[in-house]
Amino acid sequence: MDFNMKKLASDAGIFFTRAVQFTEEKFGQAEKTELDANFENLLARADSTKNWTERILRQTEVLLQPNPSARVEEFLYEKLDRKVPSRVTNGELLAQYMAEAASELGPTTPYGQTLIQVSEAEKRLGAAERDFIHAASISFLTPLRNFLEGDWKTISKERRLLQNRRLDLDACKARLKKAKAAEAKATLWNDEVDKAEQELRVAQTEFDRQAEVTRLLLEGISSTHVNHLRCLHEFVKSQTTYYAQCYRHMLDLQKQLGRFPGTFVGTTEPAAPPLSSSSPTNTVATMPVVPSVASMAPPGEAALCLEEVAPPASGTRKARVLYDYEAADSSELALLADELITVYSLPGMDPDWLIGERGNKKGKVPVTYLELLS
């Protein structure tokens, strides 16, 4: 019992000494041991890493789950170490409503048939979204959370210990200074000065040891950046896969809708500039909607005869295929992702299309599926 009481009294005394030292430093009444510039830079980089990691984590959570109530629910399940229940995505819910509407309004009518087709596409989009959320959570969100809840807590703990060691060190410096001043006035024995010097040496050793431990942890932030960089690549990969799947699903849907009588499929503005041999840079296609094949020839002009088509005098270019493309008719050339083909444009052609050649095969190809090489 006496031992515990003495320990409590000692802890209270240390806490009081640190509080006094901290307060006097704030009012400029006590000296403060400054850390070197490199150490301060490490501290600033660690704080910046923590702050931006928190922001990126929170905004990514909003991106993956816009519903704040659902995010709170998922957070509670994680804290309780329980599996988050599967939730229907908005796309899947929309698909369900469309399917039910088609069943009630008449699945054999043009409107009902279209509702069914769009419902199936929305269901596939919802499944793709679910896969993306799952992949992004594992490869991106989890590592960020692990850093904030693991490594950063360790760094924060060691920084607090370093702060306490520094306060103890500066308090010892202040006591030694007062002891020497009292000795000069012959009011204090030399053994008091020796005691203060001994306490200072111990405090300095403990401070140096804690500073080294903290420095090593702060230098480990570089490894954290490398890990987060790898996770960021995985996030981009999963997001790219998700949007590519969405694009393919919607392209298939557009083709299906074009086959239904009475279905209106609007044309789009050109999504890529026409081929130009004077452009020194690569033209990287995005993922717009492919225009209808009927727009290949201007109004009143006959469709191109592929047997009579020859490369123009201005020459040809090589292109890398970005996505698989299924030819809609015999005038088009089917494409496989990553293959190289020869392309060129002809006067009067729609700027969204080119003539593509692969071996002895020739046909029209959409520019948006190609990366034109210089």
C-alpha positions as CSV (number, residue, x, y, z in Angstrom):
1,M,0.0,0.0,0.0
2,D,2.8,2.4,1.0
3,F,4.6,1.5,-2.3
4,N,1.6,2.4,-4.4
5,M,1.1,5.6,-2.5
6,K,4.7,6.6,-3.1
7,K,4.4,5.7,-6.8
8,L,1.3,7.8,-7.2
9,A,3.0,10.7,-5.4
10,S,6.0,10.4,-7.6
11,D,3.9,10.3,-10.8
12,A,2.0,13.3,-9.6
13,G,5.2,15.2,-9.0
14,I,6.6,14.3,-12.4
15,F,3.3,15.4,-14.0
16,F,3.4,18.7,-12.1
17,T,7.0,19.4,-13.1
18,R,6.2,18.8,-16.7
19,A,3.1,21.0,-16.5
20,V,5.2,23.8,-15.0
21,Q,7.9,23.5,-17.6
22,F,5.4,23.4,-20.4
23,T,3.6,26.5,-19.1
24,E,6.8,28.5,-18.6
25,E,7.9,27.6,-22.2
26,K,4.6,28.9,-23.5
27,F,5.1,32.2,-21.7
28,G,8.8,32.4,-22.7
29,Q,10.0,32.0,-19.1
30,A,12.0,28.8,-19.7
31,E,14.4,27.5,-22.3
32,K,13.2,24.7,-24.7
33,T,15.4,22.1,-26.3
34,E,14.8,22.4,-30.1
35,L,14.9,19.4,-32.4
36,D,17.2,19.5,-35.4
37,A,15.8,20.6,-38.8
38,N,15.8,17.1,-40.3
39,F,13.8,15.8,-37.3
40,E,11.3,18.7,-37.7
41,N,10.9,17.9,-41.4
42,L,10.2,14.2,-40.6
43,L,7.5,15.4,-38.1
44,A,5.9,17.7,-40.7
45,R,6.0,15.0,-43.4
46,A,4.4,12.5,-41.0
47,D,1.6,14.9,-40.0
48,S,0.9,15.7,-43.6
49,T,0.8,12.0,-44.5
50,K,-1.7,11.4,-41.7
51,N,-3.9,14.3,-42.6
52,W,-4.1,13.6,-46.3
53,T,-4.6,9.8,-45.7
54,E,-7.6,10.7,-43.5
55,R,-9.0,12.9,-46.2
56,I,-8.4,10.5,-49.0
57,L,-9.9,7.7,-47.0
58,R,-13.0,9.6,-46.1
59,Q,-13.7,10.8,-49.6
60,T,-13.1,7.3,-51.1
61,E,-15.6,6.0,-48.6
62,V,-18.1,8.6,-49.9
63,L,-17.3,7.6,-53.5
64,L,-17.9,3.9,-52.8
65,Q,-20.9,4.5,-50.6
66,P,-22.6,7.9,-51.0
67,N,-25.3,7.0,-48.4
68,P,-24.1,8.4,-45.1
69,S,-26.4,6.1,-43.1
70,A,-25.0,3.1,-44.9
71,R,-21.5,4.2,-44.1
72,V,-22.3,4.6,-40.4
73,E,-23.8,1.1,-40.4
74,E,-20.7,-0.4,-42.1
75,F,-18.5,1.5,-39.6
76,L,-20.4,0.0,-36.6
77,Y,-20.2,-3.5,-38.0
78,E,-16.4,-3.1,-38.5
79,K,-16.0,-1.8,-34.9
80,L,-18.0,-4.8,-33.6
81,D,-15.8,-7.1,-35.7
82,R,-18.9,-8.4,-37.6
83,K,-19.4,-9.1,-41.2
84,V,-21.1,-6.3,-43.1
85,P,-24.4,-7.6,-44.6
86,S,-24.7,-7.7,-48.3
87,R,-26.6,-4.6,-49.6
88,V,-28.4,-4.3,-53.0
89,T,-26.8,-1.7,-55.2
90,N,-28.8,1.2,-56.7
91,G,-28.3,-0.4,-60.2
92,E,-29.7,-3.7,-59.0
93,L,-32.6,-2.0,-57.3
94,L,-33.4,-0.1,-60.5
95,A,-33.1,-3.3,-62.5
96,Q,-35.7,-4.9,-60.2
97,Y,-38.1,-2.0,-60.6
98,M,-37.8,-2.1,-64.4
99,A,-38.3,-5.9,-64.5
100,E,-41.5,-5.6,-62.4
101,A,-42.7,-2.7,-64.5
102,A,-42.2,-4.7,-67.7
103,S,-44.1,-7.6,-66.2
104,E,-47.1,-5.4,-65.3
105,L,-47.1,-3.2,-68.4
106,G,-46.7,-6.0,-70.9
107,P,-43.4,-7.7,-71.6
108,T,-44.3,-8.3,-75.3
109,T,-44.8,-4.6,-76.0
110,P,-41.9,-2.5,-77.4
111,Y,-41.8,-0.6,-74.1
112,G,-41.9,-3.7,-72.0
113,Q,-39.2,-5.4,-74.1
114,T,-36.9,-2.4,-73.8
115,L,-37.5,-2.3,-70.0
116,I,-36.5,-5.9,-69.8
117,Q,-33.3,-5.3,-71.8
118,V,-32.4,-2.2,-69.8
119,S,-33.2,-4.1,-66.6
120,E,-30.7,-6.8,-67.5
121,A,-28.0,-4.3,-68.3
122,E,-28.6,-2.4,-65.0
123,K,-28.4,-5.7,-63.1
124,R,-25.0,-6.3,-64.7
125,L,-23.9,-2.8,-63.9
126,G,-24.9,-3.3,-60.3
127,A,-22.9,-6.5,-60.1
128,A,-19.9,-4.8,-61.6
129,E,-20.3,-2.0,-59.0
130,R,-20.4,-4.5,-56.2
131,D,-17.2,-6.2,-57.4
132,F,-15.5,-2.8,-57.7
133,I,-16.5,-1.7,-54.2
134,H,-15.3,-5.0,-52.8
135,A,-12.0,-4.8,-54.6
136,A,-11.4,-1.2,-53.7
137,S,-12.2,-1.8,-50.0
138,I,-9.7,-4.6,-49.8
139,S,-6.8,-3.2,-51.9
140,F,-7.2,0.5,-51.0
141,L,-9.3,1.4,-48.0
142,T,-8.1,-1.4,-45.7
143,P,-4.4,-0.5,-46.0
144,L,-5.2,3.2,-45.4
145,R,-7.2,2.3,-42.3
146,N,-4.4,0.0,-41.1
147,F,-1.9,2.8,-41.3
148,L,-4.2,5.2,-39.3
149,E,-5.2,2.7,-36.7
150,G,-1.8,0.9,-36.4
151,D,1.4,2.7,-37.5
152,W,0.1,6.1,-36.8
153,K,-1.0,5.3,-33.3
154,T,2.4,3.9,-32.6
155,I,4.1,7.0,-34.0
156,S,1.8,9.3,-31.9
157,K,2.5,7.3,-28.7
158,E,6.3,7.6,-29.2
159,R,6.0,11.3,-30.0
160,R,4.1,11.9,-26.7
161,L,6.9,10.0,-24.9
162,L,9.5,12.1,-26.7
163,Q,7.6,15.3,-25.6
164,N,7.6,14.1,-22.0
165,R,11.4,13.2,-22.2
166,R,12.1,16.7,-23.5
167,L,10.1,18.4,-20.8
168,D,12.0,16.3,-18.2
169,L,15.3,17.2,-19.8
170,D,14.5,20.9,-19.9
171,A,13.3,20.8,-16.3
172,C,16.6,19.2,-15.2
173,K,18.5,21.9,-17.1
174,A,16.5,24.6,-15.3
175,R,17.2,22.9,-11.9
176,L,20.9,22.7,-12.6
177,K,21.0,26.3,-13.6
178,K,19.3,27.3,-10.4
179,A,21.6,25.1,-8.4
180,K,24.7,26.7,-9.9
181,A,23.2,30.1,-9.3
182,A,22.6,29.2,-5.6
183,E,26.1,27.7,-5.3
184,A,27.6,31.0,-6.6
185,K,25.8,32.7,-3.7
186,A,27.2,30.1,-1.3
187,T,23.7,29.1,-0.3
188,L,23.8,25.5,-1.7
189,W,26.2,22.6,-1.1
190,N,28.1,21.1,-3.9
191,D,26.3,17.8,-3.6
192,E,23.1,19.5,-4.7
193,V,24.8,20.6,-7.9
194,D,26.2,17.1,-8.4
195,K,22.7,15.7,-7.9
196,A,21.3,18.1,-10.5
197,E,24.0,17.2,-13.0
198,Q,23.4,13.5,-12.5
199,E,19.7,14.0,-13.1
200,L,20.5,16.0,-16.2
201,R,22.7,13.2,-17.6
202,V,20.0,10.6,-17.0
203,A,17.4,12.8,-18.6
204,Q,19.6,13.5,-21.6
205,T,20.2,9.8,-22.1
206,E,16.5,9.0,-22.0
207,F,15.7,11.9,-24.3
208,D,18.4,10.8,-26.9
209,R,17.1,7.2,-26.8
210,Q,13.5,8.2,-27.3
211,A,14.5,10.7,-30.0
212,E,16.2,7.8,-31.9
213,V,13.2,5.5,-31.5
214,T,10.8,8.3,-32.8
215,R,13.2,9.2,-35.7
216,L,13.2,5.6,-36.9
217,L,9.4,5.4,-36.9
218,L,9.2,8.8,-38.7
219,E,11.6,7.6,-41.3
220,G,9.4,4.6,-41.8
221,I,6.8,7.0,-43.4
222,S,8.8,6.5,-46.7
223,S,7.8,2.8,-46.6
224,T,4.3,3.9,-45.9
225,H,4.3,6.0,-49.1
226,V,5.6,3.1,-51.1
227,N,2.8,0.8,-49.8
228,H,0.2,3.5,-50.4
229,L,1.5,4.0,-53.9
230,R,1.1,0.3,-54.6
231,C,-2.4,0.4,-53.2
232,L,-3.2,3.4,-55.3
233,H,-2.2,1.4,-58.4
234,E,-4.5,-1.4,-57.4
235,F,-7.4,1.1,-56.8
236,V,-6.9,2.6,-60.3
237,K,-6.8,-0.9,-61.8
238,S,-10.0,-1.9,-60.1
239,Q,-11.7,1.3,-61.1
240,T,-10.5,0.9,-64.7
241,T,-11.9,-2.6,-64.8
242,Y,-15.2,-1.4,-63.4
243,Y,-15.7,1.4,-66.0
244,A,-14.6,-0.9,-68.8
245,Q,-17.2,-3.4,-67.8
246,C,-19.8,-0.6,-67.6
247,Y,-18.9,0.6,-71.0
248,R,-19.1,-2.9,-72.5
249,H,-22.5,-3.5,-70.9
250,M,-23.9,-0.2,-72.2
251,L,-22.5,-0.8,-75.6
252,D,-24.1,-4.2,-75.8
253,L,-27.4,-2.6,-74.6
254,Q,-27.2,0.1,-77.3
255,K,-26.8,-2.6,-80.0
256,Q,-29.7,-4.5,-78.6
257,L,-31.9,-1.5,-78.5
258,G,-31.0,-0.7,-82.1
259,R,-32.6,-4.0,-83.1
260,F,-35.9,-3.3,-81.6
261,P,-38.6,-1.7,-83.9
262,G,-39.7,1.7,-82.8
263,T,-36.6,2.2,-80.5
264,F,-35.0,5.6,-80.8
265,V,-31.2,5.5,-80.6
266,G,-29.8,9.0,-80.7
267,T,-26.5,9.9,-82.4
268,T,-23.7,11.4,-80.5
269,E,-21.2,14.1,-81.2
270,P,-17.7,13.0,-82.4
271,A,-15.8,11.9,-79.4
272,A,-12.3,11.9,-81.1
273,P,-10.7,14.2,-83.6
274,P,-10.2,13.0,-87.2
275,L,-6.9,11.4,-88.1
276,S,-4.2,13.9,-88.9
277,S,-0.8,13.0,-90.0
278,S,0.6,16.3,-88.8
279,S,-0.2,15.7,-85.1
280,P,3.0,14.7,-83.3
281,T,1.2,13.3,-80.3
282,N,-0.7,10.1,-79.7
283,T,-4.5,10.2,-79.8
284,V,-5.8,8.1,-76.9
285,A,-9.4,7.1,-77.3
286,T,-11.8,7.4,-74.4
287,M,-15.0,5.4,-74.0
288,P,-17.9,7.2,-75.8
289,V,-20.8,5.7,-77.5
290,V,-20.1,4.3,-80.9
291,P,-22.1,6.2,-83.6
292,S,-24.4,4.2,-85.8
293,V,-22.9,2.6,-88.9
294,A,-25.4,4.4,-91.1
295,S,-23.6,7.7,-90.3
296,M,-20.6,6.5,-92.2
297,A,-21.7,8.0,-95.5
298,P,-23.0,11.5,-95.9
299,P,-26.7,11.9,-96.9
300,G,-27.3,11.1,-100.5
301,E,-23.9,9.5,-100.9
302,A,-23.5,5.8,-101.6
303,A,-21.7,3.6,-99.0
304,L,-18.0,2.9,-99.4
305,C,-17.1,-0.1,-101.5
306,L,-14.3,-1.7,-99.6
307,E,-12.9,-3.6,-102.6
308,E,-12.2,-0.3,-104.3
309,V,-10.7,1.4,-101.2
310,A,-7.0,2.1,-101.4
311,P,-4.7,4.0,-98.9
312,P,-4.5,7.7,-99.6
313,A,-1.4,9.4,-100.9
314,S,-0.9,11.1,-97.5
315,G,0.0,7.6,-96.1
316,T,-1.2,5.4,-93.2
317,R,-0.7,5.1,-89.5
318,K,-0.4,2.3,-87.0
319,A,-2.9,2.0,-84.2
320,R,-3.2,-0.2,-81.1
321,V,-6.7,-1.6,-80.3
322,L,-7.9,-0.6,-76.8
323,Y,-11.0,-2.8,-76.6
324,D,-12.5,-5.8,-78.4
325,Y,-15.0,-4.8,-81.0
326,E,-17.5,-7.0,-82.8
327,A,-18.3,-6.0,-86.3
328,A,-21.9,-5.1,-86.9
329,D,-21.8,-6.0,-90.6
330,S,-19.5,-7.1,-93.4
331,S,-18.3,-3.5,-93.9
332,E,-16.7,-3.3,-90.5
333,L,-13.5,-5.0,-89.2
334,A,-13.7,-6.9,-85.9
335,L,-11.0,-5.9,-83.4
336,L,-9.2,-7.6,-80.6
337,A,-7.7,-5.6,-77.7
338,D,-3.9,-4.9,-77.9
339,E,-3.5,-5.9,-81.5
340,L,-1.9,-3.5,-84.0
341,I,-3.6,-2.6,-87.3
342,T,-3.0,-0.1,-90.1
343,V,-5.5,2.7,-90.4
344,Y,-6.2,5.7,-92.7
345,S,-9.0,8.1,-93.4
346,L,-10.8,8.8,-96.7
347,P,-12.4,12.0,-97.9
348,G,-15.9,12.4,-96.8
349,M,-15.7,9.8,-94.0
350,D,-17.3,10.4,-90.7
351,P,-14.5,11.5,-88.4
352,D,-15.5,8.9,-85.8
353,W,-14.5,6.1,-88.2
354,L,-11.4,5.0,-90.0
355,I,-10.5,2.3,-92.5
356,G,-8.6,-0.5,-90.8
357,E,-6.4,-3.1,-92.4
358,R,-5.1,-6.3,-90.8
359,G,-3.4,-8.6,-93.3
360,N,-5.7,-9.1,-96.2
361,K,-8.8,-8.0,-94.2
362,K,-10.1,-4.5,-94.4
363,G,-13.1,-2.7,-92.9
364,K,-14.4,0.3,-91.0
365,V,-13.3,0.7,-87.4
366,P,-14.4,3.2,-84.7
367,V,-11.7,5.7,-83.7
368,T,-12.7,5.5,-80.1
369,Y,-11.4,1.9,-79.9
370,L,-7.9,2.9,-81.0
371,E,-4.8,4.5,-79.8
372,L,-3.2,6.2,-82.8
373,L,0.6,5.8,-82.7
374,S,2.9,8.4,-84.1
